[in-house]
Amino acid sequence: MEFKGFEKLSLIEYPGKIVSVVFTGGCNFRCPFCHNPDLVLNSKKLPSISEEEVINYLISKRKYLDGLAITGGEPTIHKNLPNFLIKVKRANFLIELETNGTEPSMIKKLIDNHLIDYVAMDIKSPLIWEKYREAAGINSKELFERVKQSVRLLLKSKVEYEFRTTVVPGLLTEEDIIKIAEQIEGTKKYALQQFIPNKSLQEDYKHIKPYSLEELEKIKERVKNFLGVCEMRGV
């Protein structure tokens, strides 16, 4: 595989672990609030990092690193992802996968073959087609149905996972977040991510004022009535 970004040290990506982070290019979503638009739209123009460089770095810093987080873009659209993860596992590192959930068959394959230790799946909006179409910037009901399959897969899985939602004013209301919580009842962990408007795929989203800390706290308390485990990030 080749990657389009490499963060050599992260204390926040994989909960409780110290990891490196690699970014894949390309995505099958067009979320208007996406904070990595170059990875989505212009990945071919970005410099490439080889998998050998990534693995060699991990091994050289084994004393300090617990593992690797792989994000994007959307990692699961790359068919050679399992082969890369096999190499990382052979080097005895933990692996976190960050995904939009549009490739449930890939996620299942990775879980069944013990190639991932933690999954962080984004839920863009309530699992209602009209809402998801706007939040993910898609017109494909097939992709939407795959997202729902991935939610069901993780809810039944024994792998460690979390669902997370970027709370974007104007796109998601408090009631929308509560609806998501109802739809993922039983989840192990749910995270509310603060929307940061400084870089977005769609220009007008750069001027949206994020929810205040007080507003997010109120939403979190309501969510906890359904899930029990909810945290806030980026505030």
Backbone bond lengths (Angstrom), bond angles and torsions (degrees), N, CA, C in turn:
res aa  C-N    CA-C-N  psi(-1)  N-CA   C-N-CA  omega(-1)  CA-C   N-CA-C  phi
1 M - - - 1.460 - - 1.516 109.93 -
2 E 1.306 115.01 157.02 1.457 119.66 169.09 1.519 107.99 -121.54
3 F 1.313 114.99 148.20 1.452 121.29 -176.39 1.516 110.09 -118.69
4 K 1.329 115.74 160.22 1.458 121.80 -175.96 1.521 112.51 -115.85
5 G 1.300 115.88 11.82 1.449 121.63 175.53 1.511 109.52 -172.02
6 F 1.335 116.34 148.38 1.465 121.02 -177.41 1.520 108.29 -148.32
7 E 1.321 115.70 109.34 1.463 122.00 175.30 1.523 106.78 -101.08
8 K 1.294 117.31 116.32 1.467 120.12 -168.08 1.521 114.05 -77.79
9 L 1.321 117.60 -18.27 1.463 119.22 -179.68 1.520 110.48 -148.38
10 S 1.323 116.04 126.82 1.459 121.02 176.26 1.523 109.41 -140.05
11 L 1.319 115.25 133.69 1.464 121.45 176.69 1.517 112.00 -103.14
12 I 1.347 117.08 -1.24 1.464 119.94 -172.96 1.527 113.43 -119.23
13 E 1.316 117.76 -16.62 1.462 119.51 -171.77 1.531 112.28 -69.84
14 Y 1.324 115.56 -48.26 1.463 122.23 -177.68 1.523 106.46 -109.39
15 P 1.326 119.14 112.45 1.467 121.23 -173.81 1.528 112.70 -52.59
16 G 1.318 115.21 122.63 1.445 121.07 175.62 1.512 115.68 78.70
17 K 1.333 117.46 5.76 1.460 121.00 -177.30 1.528 110.98 -126.92
18 I 1.333 115.07 156.25 1.464 122.00 173.17 1.523 107.30 -103.08
19 V 1.320 116.69 120.89 1.462 120.38 -172.86 1.527 112.10 -138.14
20 S 1.319 114.30 162.29 1.460 120.76 162.25 1.522 106.99 -92.61
21 V 1.339 115.60 161.01 1.466 120.57 -178.63 1.526 109.25 -129.78
22 V 1.334 116.62 129.30 1.461 120.28 173.44 1.524 109.12 -113.89
23 F 1.332 115.27 147.85 1.458 122.52 -176.70 1.526 108.94 -117.84
24 T 1.321 116.86 123.70 1.455 120.81 174.76 1.523 109.66 -87.73
25 G 1.317 116.26 154.97 1.462 120.90 178.01 1.516 111.32 -94.41
26 G 1.326 114.90 150.66 1.463 120.50 176.99 1.514 112.89 89.33
27 C 1.337 115.51 146.53 1.461 120.93 179.09 1.522 108.76 -156.45
28 N 1.332 116.38 147.80 1.459 121.01 178.15 1.527 111.96 -95.33
29 F 1.326 117.85 6.02 1.462 123.29 172.09 1.528 109.02 -110.50
30 R 1.325 114.71 160.93 1.460 121.78 174.25 1.527 108.87 -134.25
31 C 1.309 115.59 57.41 1.459 120.50 -178.56 1.530 109.17 -60.09
32 P 1.307 118.72 125.65 1.468 120.55 -175.25 1.520 113.10 -63.00
33 F 1.333 117.83 -24.44 1.457 121.92 -178.25 1.525 112.65 -96.35
34 C 1.323 118.61 6.59 1.464 122.91 -176.60 1.530 111.09 -52.10
35 H 1.344 116.28 130.64 1.460 120.37 -178.10 1.527 112.41 -94.17
36 N 1.345 117.11 3.34 1.464 120.96 176.10 1.531 110.60 -124.81
37 P 1.332 118.47 55.97 1.468 120.29 -173.54 1.525 113.48 -61.59
38 D 1.324 118.26 -31.65 1.465 119.34 179.65 1.521 111.43 -65.40
39 L 1.317 117.21 -37.39 1.463 120.53 177.43 1.520 111.28 -65.38
40 V 1.314 116.26 -31.86 1.467 121.13 -178.00 1.523 111.37 -81.22
41 L 1.330 116.88 -45.77 1.462 120.88 -170.40 1.524 114.49 -100.81
42 N 1.318 117.27 -29.93 1.472 120.00 -170.86 1.521 113.02 -129.30
43 S 1.308 117.69 31.84 1.464 119.50 -172.60 1.525 113.05 -63.20
44 K 1.331 117.41 -30.45 1.464 119.81 -178.51 1.527 112.06 -67.48
45 K 1.318 116.11 -20.45 1.466 120.18 -179.78 1.529 112.20 -89.05
46 L 1.324 116.16 -9.19 1.461 120.11 -178.72 1.523 110.78 -85.24
47 P 1.331 118.05 149.01 1.468 120.71 176.70 1.527 110.76 -59.37
48 S 1.313 116.40 147.82 1.463 121.93 -178.79 1.520 111.29 -101.30
49 I 1.327 114.66 146.01 1.454 122.48 175.10 1.520 107.22 -120.00
50 S 1.299 117.96 128.50 1.461 121.34 -176.42 1.523 111.55 -79.23
51 E 1.329 116.06 157.03 1.455 119.72 177.29 1.532 110.86 -65.91
52 E 1.324 116.98 -30.98 1.464 120.16 178.03 1.533 110.96 -62.52
53 E 1.335 115.85 -41.35 1.459 119.47 178.63 1.525 110.80 -62.35
54 V 1.330 116.22 -41.51 1.460 120.84 -179.70 1.523 110.96 -64.66
55 I 1.320 116.82 -50.77 1.464 120.79 -177.34 1.519 111.25 -64.67
56 N 1.312 117.20 -41.43 1.469 119.99 178.55 1.520 111.49 -62.02
57 Y 1.335 116.13 -37.16 1.460 119.11 178.32 1.529 110.18 -67.06
58 L 1.322 116.85 -44.80 1.460 120.19 179.11 1.527 110.65 -55.75
59 I 1.310 115.67 -47.59 1.460 120.34 -178.03 1.531 110.70 -63.88
60 S 1.326 116.55 -39.17 1.471 119.96 -178.66 1.524 112.21 -67.55
61 K 1.340 116.91 -23.77 1.472 121.55 -178.49 1.528 111.66 -112.80
62 R 1.312 116.26 24.12 1.466 120.98 -176.30 1.530 112.53 -53.07
63 K 1.314 116.12 -33.74 1.467 120.73 -178.20 1.524 112.12 -61.78
64 Y 1.329 116.74 -27.48 1.466 121.09 -173.28 1.532 114.05 -109.31
65 L 1.329 116.90 -23.59 1.464 120.80 -172.68 1.528 112.57 -102.72
66 D 1.344 114.20 138.69 1.457 119.92 173.66 1.521 111.93 -88.85
67 G 1.327 116.22 -29.67 1.452 116.71 -175.21 1.511 114.12 -179.55
68 L 1.331 113.96 -157.55 1.460 122.75 -174.78 1.519 109.77 -134.26
69 A 1.319 116.36 133.75 1.464 121.95 170.89 1.518 107.70 -104.44
70 I 1.327 116.30 134.65 1.460 120.61 179.45 1.517 108.92 -118.58
71 T 1.338 114.83 123.51 1.456 121.28 -174.71 1.519 108.74 -137.78
72 G 1.325 117.98 -165.24 1.455 119.32 -176.31 1.507 112.54 -156.32
73 G 1.363 111.57 -147.99 1.455 129.59 14.30 1.524 113.61 46.57
74 E 1.330 114.10 -159.14 1.452 121.00 177.39 1.528 109.53 -131.30
75 P 1.336 117.35 106.81 1.462 121.11 -175.40 1.523 115.05 -61.03
76 T 1.336 117.40 -35.13 1.466 119.52 -170.46 1.522 114.14 -74.51
77 I 1.330 118.69 -6.29 1.469 119.50 175.97 1.527 111.33 -81.34
78 H 1.325 116.93 -5.95 1.456 121.50 -179.02 1.531 109.62 -95.23
79 K 1.315 116.85 114.16 1.464 122.12 -173.05 1.518 113.23 -66.02
80 N 1.329 116.95 -24.33 1.459 119.58 -179.16 1.531 113.01 -90.05
81 L 1.323 116.52 10.06 1.465 120.57 177.93 1.529 112.60 -57.22
82 P 1.332 119.75 -46.84 1.472 119.09 -179.09 1.526 112.87 -57.78
83 N 1.323 117.55 -40.65 1.461 119.82 -179.11 1.527 111.73 -62.42
84 F 1.326 115.75 -38.90 1.462 119.31 177.30 1.524 110.80 -66.11
85 L 1.325 116.35 -44.09 1.460 119.84 -177.88 1.523 111.89 -65.61
86 I 1.316 117.67 -32.01 1.463 121.16 175.00 1.528 109.85 -57.87
87 K 1.320 116.28 -43.34 1.466 120.76 -179.52 1.527 111.23 -65.39
88 V 1.335 115.96 -39.37 1.465 119.27 178.47 1.524 110.33 -66.24
89 K 1.314 116.15 -40.62 1.468 120.86 179.38 1.521 111.30 -65.99
90 R 1.319 116.39 -38.53 1.468 119.79 178.03 1.524 111.42 -61.19
91 A 1.323 115.90 -28.21 1.464 120.95 176.49 1.525 111.69 -84.08
92 N 1.336 115.47 1.42 1.476 122.54 172.28 1.525 113.59 69.73
93 F 1.345 115.70 48.26 1.456 120.91 175.55 1.525 110.50 -116.46
94 L 1.329 115.39 150.59 1.455 121.01 171.36 1.525 109.53 -72.52
95 I 1.338 116.25 153.52 1.462 120.37 -179.76 1.520 110.18 -133.70
96 E 1.338 115.25 128.50 1.453 121.56 171.39 1.523 108.58 -107.95
97 L 1.315 116.95 134.41 1.462 122.83 175.14 1.517 108.95 -108.91
98 E 1.333 116.16 128.82 1.463 121.26 173.22 1.521 107.61 -109.42
99 T 1.337 116.80 128.28 1.459 119.93 -169.65 1.521 112.14 -148.21
100 N 1.341 114.94 157.53 1.468 120.15 173.37 1.522 112.06 -91.94
101 G 1.336 116.35 -2.56 1.462 120.34 173.54 1.512 115.90 83.30
102 T 1.330 118.03 11.96 1.465 119.75 -175.70 1.524 113.89 -84.34
103 E 1.331 117.54 -3.57 1.461 120.34 178.69 1.532 109.93 -126.97
104 P 1.339 117.28 71.03 1.468 119.76 -177.34 1.526 113.37 -60.96
105 S 1.332 117.57 -32.16 1.461 119.06 179.39 1.521 110.99 -65.84
106 M 1.327 117.17 -37.51 1.456 121.00 176.58 1.521 110.60 -67.44
107 I 1.327 117.07 -45.14 1.465 120.45 179.33 1.520 110.37 -59.84
108 K 1.325 116.94 -43.58 1.467 120.96 178.83 1.526 111.06 -62.05
109 K 1.319 116.30 -43.06 1.468 120.72 178.92 1.523 110.83 -59.71
110 L 1.320 116.48 -43.86 1.460 120.89 -179.01 1.521 111.40 -66.52
111 I 1.333 116.41 -38.64 1.469 120.49 177.98 1.525 110.21 -68.11
112 D 1.322 116.57 -48.79 1.465 121.15 -176.40 1.524 112.51 -61.56
113 N 1.338 116.07 -31.04 1.461 120.72 -179.12 1.524 113.15 -96.45
114 H 1.329 115.76 11.59 1.470 122.50 176.02 1.532 112.22 55.92
115 L 1.329 115.39 41.17 1.457 120.72 -178.74 1.526 112.92 -99.07
116 I 1.312 117.54 -6.84 1.460 121.57 175.61 1.522 109.21 -134.93
117 D 1.333 114.59 147.24 1.466 120.78 -178.44 1.517 112.60 -109.94
118 Y 1.329 116.58 -18.67 1.465 120.94 -177.54 1.522 108.28 -152.27
119 V 1.312 115.95 136.47 1.466 121.58 178.54 1.520 108.81 -120.80
120 A 1.325 116.40 128.75 1.465 122.44 173.16 1.523 106.87 -114.62
121 M 1.328 116.24 108.95 1.463 120.71 -176.75 1.517 111.07 -109.24
122 D 1.315 115.49 127.23 1.460 121.38 176.32 1.522 110.44 -77.18
123 I 1.316 115.89 134.56 1.461 122.27 168.07 1.516 106.25 -115.34
124 K 1.315 115.64 114.79 1.466 120.76 -168.88 1.517 113.48 -77.68
125 S 1.332 116.04 -28.32 1.464 121.31 -176.14 1.517 107.48 -165.65
126 P 1.332 118.28 177.81 1.462 118.00 169.74 1.525 110.28 -53.26
127 L 1.328 115.99 149.59 1.464 120.80 -176.97 1.529 109.99 -78.83
128 I 1.318 113.57 64.93 1.464 124.24 177.78 1.518 106.16 -127.76
129 W 1.330 117.68 129.38 1.456 120.67 -169.45 1.518 113.39 -54.26
130 E 1.323 118.48 -47.94 1.460 120.71 -176.17 1.530 111.24 -61.65
131 K 1.323 116.25 -37.87 1.461 120.97 179.13 1.523 110.71 -69.75
132 Y 1.332 115.58 -45.36 1.459 119.40 -175.43 1.524 111.48 -68.53
133 R 1.307 116.22 -35.28 1.457 120.26 178.81 1.527 110.67 -58.28
134 E 1.317 116.47 -41.49 1.466 120.52 179.86 1.524 111.36 -73.12
135 A 1.326 116.90 -45.69 1.460 120.29 -174.65 1.523 112.78 -69.41
136 A 1.340 116.64 -34.75 1.464 120.74 -178.27 1.522 112.53 -96.09
137 G 1.317 116.99 -8.16 1.455 120.57 178.74 1.517 113.51 65.62
138 I 1.337 116.59 39.90 1.472 120.98 -176.07 1.523 110.95 -124.76
139 N 1.324 114.95 162.77 1.462 121.24 174.09 1.522 111.49 -122.42
140 S 1.310 116.95 10.21 1.462 121.98 -175.48 1.524 111.32 -100.66
141 K 1.322 116.58 111.37 1.459 120.36 175.22 1.529 111.19 -68.03
142 E 1.335 115.53 -26.32 1.460 118.92 178.09 1.527 110.73 -62.51
143 L 1.330 117.25 -44.86 1.459 120.18 177.38 1.525 110.97 -61.80
144 F 1.320 115.83 -39.88 1.460 120.47 179.02 1.527 111.10 -61.95
145 E 1.326 116.76 -43.22 1.465 120.61 179.34 1.532 110.38 -64.70
146 R 1.324 116.88 -34.55 1.465 119.71 178.12 1.524 111.06 -66.82
147 V 1.330 116.43 -36.79 1.459 120.06 176.45 1.528 109.83 -58.52
148 K 1.317 116.86 -45.32 1.458 120.48 -179.99 1.525 111.11 -64.32
149 Q 1.325 116.81 -35.76 1.464 120.27 176.33 1.530 110.76 -62.06
150 S 1.342 116.15 -42.24 1.459 120.38 -179.48 1.519 111.71 -65.48
151 V 1.326 116.74 -37.97 1.466 120.34 176.35 1.527 109.56 -59.88
152 R 1.322 116.59 -48.24 1.468 120.32 179.44 1.521 111.38 -61.93
153 L 1.336 115.69 -40.00 1.459 120.80 179.99 1.527 111.30 -60.34
154 L 1.324 116.86 -47.85 1.456 120.25 -177.33 1.525 112.08 -69.59
155 L 1.316 116.81 -37.30 1.460 119.70 179.13 1.531 111.85 -60.55
156 K 1.331 116.22 -29.02 1.477 120.99 -179.55 1.522 112.56 -95.26
157 S 1.326 117.00 -11.06 1.453 120.91 -171.73 1.526 112.05 -80.83
158 K 1.315 115.07 157.75 1.462 121.25 175.51 1.525 111.93 -93.96
159 V 1.344 116.98 -6.51 1.463 119.90 178.48 1.532 109.44 -69.05
160 E 1.312 117.28 149.35 1.462 120.47 174.75 1.527 108.84 -69.90
161 Y 1.333 116.66 136.81 1.455 119.52 -176.55 1.518 110.47 -155.78
162 E 1.322 113.70 167.63 1.456 120.96 170.18 1.517 108.39 -146.29
163 F 1.306 116.02 152.91 1.454 122.29 166.23 1.522 107.02 -104.75
164 R 1.333 116.36 150.80 1.459 119.38 -179.82 1.523 109.78 -149.23
165 T 1.311 114.81 151.37 1.465 121.02 -177.85 1.525 109.45 -137.24
166 T 1.325 116.05 129.72 1.461 120.91 171.44 1.525 108.05 -81.66
167 V 1.316 116.44 120.86 1.464 121.79 -172.22 1.530 108.88 -90.00
168 V 1.324 115.93 99.08 1.459 122.08 -174.42 1.533 110.17 -104.45
169 P 1.337 118.49 114.88 1.464 120.65 177.75 1.531 111.21 -57.95
170 G 1.319 115.44 140.08 1.461 120.46 -178.96 1.513 112.60 88.52
171 L 1.320 115.93 -27.24 1.464 121.25 177.54 1.523 110.28 -100.39
172 L 1.334 115.98 -39.10 1.457 121.90 179.54 1.525 110.22 -127.53
173 T 1.315 115.53 130.59 1.456 121.57 174.75 1.525 109.48 -97.50
174 E 1.306 115.14 171.16 1.464 119.87 175.41 1.522 110.61 -57.06
175 E 1.329 116.46 -41.97 1.469 120.15 -179.29 1.530 111.76 -66.75
176 D 1.336 117.25 -31.03 1.464 120.31 175.82 1.526 110.58 -62.42
177 I 1.330 116.44 -43.38 1.457 120.42 -179.83 1.525 110.60 -64.69
178 I 1.306 116.38 -40.38 1.464 120.08 177.70 1.527 110.25 -62.87
179 K 1.322 116.76 -38.63 1.463 120.42 177.76 1.527 110.52 -62.45
180 I 1.344 117.42 -42.60 1.466 120.31 176.70 1.525 109.95 -58.74
181 A 1.321 116.14 -45.93 1.465 120.54 -179.48 1.527 110.99 -58.06
182 E 1.318 116.71 -41.26 1.464 120.39 177.59 1.525 111.13 -62.88
183 Q 1.337 115.83 -38.54 1.463 120.42 -175.54 1.520 113.15 -75.47
184 I 1.338 117.58 -21.47 1.469 120.01 178.76 1.527 110.81 -112.71
185 E 1.322 116.52 25.42 1.462 120.82 179.66 1.531 109.75 -53.55
186 G 1.320 115.56 133.21 1.459 120.42 -176.93 1.513 113.39 101.00
187 T 1.342 116.60 -5.99 1.457 119.36 -179.66 1.525 111.23 -66.36
188 K 1.345 115.26 154.40 1.463 120.68 -178.73 1.522 111.87 -76.69
189 K 1.327 116.70 -35.20 1.460 120.17 -177.96 1.528 109.76 -155.76
190 Y 1.329 115.46 139.91 1.458 121.61 176.35 1.511 107.92 -133.19
191 A 1.326 116.69 133.04 1.460 121.34 -178.19 1.517 110.55 -121.03
192 L 1.316 115.55 134.23 1.465 122.31 172.53 1.519 107.83 -97.85
193 Q 1.329 116.63 120.16 1.455 121.25 -178.23 1.521 110.40 -102.42
194 Q 1.315 115.79 131.53 1.456 120.16 177.91 1.530 110.17 -67.65
195 F 1.307 116.27 135.09 1.458 121.77 174.43 1.524 109.04 -75.76
196 I 1.341 115.50 130.06 1.463 121.12 178.33 1.535 107.92 -116.79
197 P 1.319 118.48 114.37 1.469 121.64 -168.43 1.524 115.99 -85.69
198 N 1.334 118.95 5.15 1.466 117.85 -171.68 1.532 113.48 -71.40
199 K 1.343 117.54 -20.40 1.455 120.38 178.64 1.524 108.60 -147.64
200 S 1.321 116.36 116.90 1.461 120.69 -177.32 1.517 110.18 -140.53
201 L 1.311 115.04 153.44 1.461 119.77 179.55 1.522 110.93 -64.22
202 Q 1.327 116.50 -41.30 1.464 121.26 179.63 1.531 109.36 -99.80
203 E 1.304 116.34 125.97 1.461 122.72 -169.77 1.521 113.56 -54.59
204 D 1.327 118.49 -42.65 1.461 119.57 -174.34 1.534 112.85 -68.98
205 Y 1.333 117.45 -16.81 1.462 119.52 178.43 1.521 111.79 -73.88
206 K 1.320 117.52 -15.05 1.458 120.99 178.64 1.526 111.89 -70.70
207 H 1.327 116.42 -12.56 1.466 120.49 -175.73 1.524 112.22 -110.33
208 I 1.324 116.62 8.22 1.464 120.33 179.71 1.528 109.95 -82.82
209 K 1.313 116.83 132.71 1.458 121.56 178.10 1.524 109.61 -81.25
210 P 1.338 118.42 124.06 1.472 120.96 -179.42 1.526 111.83 -63.31
211 Y 1.324 115.65 160.58 1.450 120.28 172.01 1.527 109.45 -61.49
212 S 1.308 116.60 147.27 1.462 121.22 177.89 1.529 109.53 -74.67
213 L 1.315 115.45 163.98 1.457 120.58 176.84 1.524 110.72 -59.23
214 E 1.317 116.40 -40.11 1.467 120.20 -179.53 1.521 111.01 -63.83
215 E 1.337 116.75 -40.52 1.462 120.18 179.36 1.523 111.32 -65.89
216 L 1.332 116.12 -40.57 1.461 119.65 178.82 1.525 111.47 -67.96
217 E 1.328 116.81 -37.67 1.464 120.68 177.30 1.533 110.71 -61.06
218 K 1.321 115.32 -40.70 1.465 119.98 179.06 1.523 110.21 -63.31
219 I 1.329 116.77 -44.40 1.467 120.76 179.03 1.524 110.07 -63.14
220 K 1.335 116.24 -43.69 1.459 120.49 -179.71 1.524 111.45 -58.05
221 E 1.313 116.77 -44.09 1.463 120.13 -178.85 1.527 111.28 -63.41
222 R 1.327 116.97 -37.49 1.458 120.02 177.85 1.527 111.10 -69.41
223 V 1.336 116.03 -39.13 1.464 120.47 179.04 1.522 110.67 -61.84
224 K 1.324 116.64 -39.72 1.459 121.01 -177.20 1.521 112.48 -62.13
225 N 1.318 116.82 -20.79 1.459 119.57 176.04 1.519 111.77 -66.63
226 F 1.341 115.92 -24.57 1.462 120.61 -179.28 1.530 112.44 -99.34
227 L 1.338 116.14 -36.85 1.457 119.53 -169.95 1.529 114.00 -111.88
228 G 1.316 116.85 -31.31 1.450 118.83 -178.39 1.514 113.39 84.04
229 V 1.326 117.24 -35.59 1.469 120.96 -178.32 1.518 108.79 -118.81
230 C 1.331 115.93 107.78 1.459 120.68 179.13 1.519 108.39 -148.25
231 E 1.326 115.95 135.54 1.455 119.03 178.54 1.521 109.60 -132.96
232 M 1.330 115.88 162.17 1.459 121.76 178.75 1.518 109.40 -111.20
233 R 1.326 115.85 145.57 1.458 120.04 179.38 1.525 109.84 -134.19
234 G 1.324 114.54 147.91 1.458 120.29 174.71 1.509 114.52 80.40
235 V 1.341 116.64 15.25 1.478 119.74 -178.63 1.529 109.73 -108.66
